[in-house]
Amino acid sequence: MRFLLLLAVACRLVASAAGQGLGFREPAGPPSVLELQTEIFQDRYLPGEAIEVEFRIRNLSGQSLTFRPEEDWLEVTVWSITKSPGEGSLMARLKPVRINEVFTIPHTKAIRARVNIAPCFDLMRPGRFKLDATLVHANVRGQSRAAPLLLEVVPGSKMWEQTFGFRTLNSEAPPELRKYILQKMTTKNFPLLYVGVTDADETVIFRQVSLGRAANSDDPQRKLDRLSNLHVIHQIGPRIFTHTMVNPRGDVLQRMTYESLSANLRPTLKADEEGMVAVVGGTRRLQADDVPANPAPNVPAAPVALP
């Protein structure tokens, strides 16, 4: 009878663990003298958007350690999360998550590196996910596991779309059809504005381009120029606007910030006779994230000390 009771308790424990929906893990090994921390910078992402994870590694092993991409010292897994117990599953990994450079960490020192994990997993459908990361090294006993990260993939709120054709330079092929989609996504803190670049049927997402923070009441202005580049100007704060130019590949060619001349007169987009688009009205305000980057100011050389 006692044996059957213990067996029943064990079965209940197994069922409880399975009910978490995220599978079993091997028992934790000996503690590692390496520390691993991970961080993401948004709580929500659009399908196809880059998901940058920052990995921070501290070495307390008493020796310098070298990490090489081909040694597979970083293991990253992503699990789906659902409200129903037992329904979570391991997401398919398309390729390993790697920091593609060789680096050495001296004892007591730390490094940090950012990696876009979106191409490594099938995260194109909306859902909630948990990211686990584990660090091992051949010269160190044990493994280090970072605290799990939670993230969500959500559809954006479509504000405008435009199908267009473009031909690559020196190409004799017929124009390729693509689509720009202007959409808004609300995060935990504030709304973000995006330009999505897809094929004409929206089955392939080439790029999700974040235009940054957006004002709730703003209606962004948009225009295509004769080269099929999309120009968007939107409000990011009181009397402050950002102009962004995106090409058909999803590259940001230009990003500049303007301040309106008055509360009732905002900067606008205007096309000239040749089909090129520019901003009229407003005063340019230099920002650290301008594209192209602003040239560094000329700083006078320090005087040379004489003997």
Number of C-alpha atoms within 10 A of each C-alpha: 6 7 8 9 10 11 12 12 12 12 12 12 12 12 12 13 15 16 15 17 20 20 14 10 6 5 6 10 10 10 12 19 17 22 19 23 18 20 16 15 10 15 14 21 21 24 23 21 22 17 22 16 19 16 19 16 20 18 21 18 17 10 13 14 17 12 18 14 14 11 11 15 16 19 14 16 17 24 19 20 22 16 10 10 14 17 15 21 15 15 15 13 15 11 10 15 21 19 19 11 9 10 12 14 17 16 15 14 12 16 13 12 12 15 15 15 18 18 17 17 16 14 25 16 12 13 16 18 20 18 17 16 20 17 20 19 18 10 11 13 15 16 19 23 20 18 14 13 16 19 19 18 20 17 16 19 14 14 13 12 14 14 14 17 14 15 15 11 6 6 8 8 8 10 12 12 15 22 21 27 20 23 20 22 20 18 12 8 8 11 14 19 23 24 24 28 28 22 17 16 11 14 8 12 18 18 20 23 20 19 23 14 19 23 17 13 7 11 12 19 14 19 19 20 18 13 13 19 23 22 22 22 25 25 26 19 13 10 17 19 26 24 24 23 24 23 18 24 12 20 14 18 14 15 20 21 21 23 21 19 14 11 9 7 12 19 25 19 16 14 15 9 6 8 13 15 20 15 17 13 15 19 14 16 13 12 13 8 11 16 14 11 13 11 6 6 6 6 6 6 6 6 6 6 5 4 3
